[in-house]
Structure formats: structure tokens, C-alpha cells
Amino acid sequence: AGVDQAGRGCFAGPVFAAAVILPKDFKHPFLNDSKQLTVKQRDELRPIIEKESIAFSVAAVCNNEIDSINILQASFKAMHIALLQ
């Protein structure tokens, strides 16, 4: 599965991570780095990935846990939770 996180640079709130398994032959011109896409491109790509993926999951770690374990560890935890799902 490919994993990535979002929300790590935010001042407050949860950190999210997603894990996705795509078919080996899946191709889409927008699929590269989500941070390089416009909001419109991400919004267009999301339902395509959800429909075409073999499996996907999204996980979050809340701000209270981030304060307890730090943002880096919270990002790793969110990624592990997403992978386990």
C-alpha cells in the first residue's frame, strides 16, 4: 500500500493518513504528489481512486494525542492505523 499523511503542518487539529492499494496498471495524469495538485484536481482524483482501488483507508490521530506524543510520532501512528485497516 502507498501511504501519505496530511495535516502535519497545521497549527491545530488532527493529523490524517491514508493507505491505498491501486491495481498495478492504474494510471491517471494527476496521480503524482497530492501537494502539487490544485484543490480541484484532488477533488476530481479522490472518487476515481476510491472506485478503482483494490483497498483504501483513512485514519486520524487527534490533537490531544499529538500534544502527548508529538506530531512526527502522531503522523507515523496515523499511517500505521491506516495500513492496519
C-alpha positions as a printed NumPy array, in Angstrom:
array([[  0.   ,   0.   ,   0.   ],
       [  1.05 ,   3.554,  -0.586],
       [  0.665,   5.824,   2.438],
       [  0.752,   9.568,   2.954],
       [ -0.253,  11.981,   5.665],
       [ -1.996,  15.343,   5.651],
       [ -2.362,  17.956,   8.321],
       [  1.115,  17.692,   9.777],
       [  1.861,  21.352,   9.114],
       [ -1.362,  22.632,  10.663],
       [ -1.29 ,  24.684,  13.83 ],
       [ -4.156,  22.779,  15.434],
       [ -6.399,  19.8  ,  14.806],
       [ -5.845,  16.166,  13.889],
       [ -3.317,  14.622,  11.54 ],
       [ -4.691,  12.268,   8.88 ],
       [ -3.106,   9.476,   6.872],
       [ -4.373,   7.363,   4.018],
       [ -3.267,   3.998,   2.684],
       [ -4.175,   2.93 ,  -0.849],
       [ -3.571,  -0.186,  -2.922],
       [ -4.081,   0.513,  -6.619],
       [ -4.124,  -2.011,  -9.445],
       [ -0.691,  -2.487, -10.985],
       [ -1.793,  -0.966, -14.296],
       [ -3.632,   2.054, -12.789],
       [ -2.662,   5.314, -14.456],
       [ -4.011,   8.833, -14.127],
       [ -2.337,  12.091, -15.214],
       [ -2.954,  13.736, -11.809],
       [ -1.511,  10.871,  -9.778],
       [  1.852,  12.088,  -8.541],
       [  2.188,  14.19 ,  -5.394],
       [ -1.057,  15.386,  -3.828],
       [  0.668,  18.505,  -2.521],
       [  1.427,  19.55 ,  -6.121],
       [ -2.237,  19.295,  -7.159],
       [ -4.841,  22.006,  -7.06 ],
       [ -7.854,  21.551,  -4.797],
       [ -9.964,  20.938,  -7.91 ],
       [ -7.584,  18.216,  -9.166],
       [ -7.562,  16.498,  -5.75 ],
       [-11.364,  16.648,  -5.642],
       [-11.543,  15.06 ,  -9.111],
       [ -9.   ,  12.353,  -8.301],
       [-10.41 ,  11.22 ,  -4.954],
       [-13.561,   9.421,  -6.206],
       [-11.55 ,   7.831,  -9.009],
       [ -9.016,   6.42 ,  -6.552],
       [-11.767,   5.24 ,  -4.193],
       [-13.59 ,   3.5  ,  -7.056],
       [-10.565,   1.967,  -8.774],
       [ -8.518,   1.   ,  -5.708],
       [ -8.187,  -2.565,  -4.518],
       [ -8.392,  -1.174,  -0.975],
       [ -8.061,   2.143,   0.817],
       [ -8.431,   3.536,   4.319],
       [ -8.102,   6.839,   6.132],
       [ -7.062,   7.257,   9.759],
       [ -6.714,  10.216,  12.116],
       [ -4.852,  10.983,  15.318],
       [ -6.45 ,  13.74 ,  17.392],
       [ -4.816,  16.916,  18.619],
       [ -4.698,  15.715,  22.241],
       [ -2.63 ,  12.689,  21.265],
       [ -0.412,  14.862,  19.047],
       [  0.291,  17.026,  22.121],
       [  1.15 ,  13.878,  24.068],
       [  3.385,  12.02 ,  21.58 ],
       [  4.462,  14.843,  19.145],
       [  3.454,  15.444,  15.542],
       [  6.036,  13.141,  13.96 ],
       [  5.01 ,  10.159,  16.079],
       [  1.338,  11.004,  15.541],
       [  1.914,  11.024,  11.762],
       [  3.567,   7.606,  11.953],
       [  0.744,   6.319,  14.159],
       [ -1.92 ,   7.532,  11.71 ],
       [ -0.062,   5.825,   8.847],
       [  0.158,   2.551,  10.786],
       [ -3.538,   2.689,  11.683],
       [ -4.429,   3.298,   8.016],
       [ -2.266,   0.353,   6.945],
       [ -3.814,  -1.96 ,   9.528],
       [ -7.315,  -1.088,   8.357]])
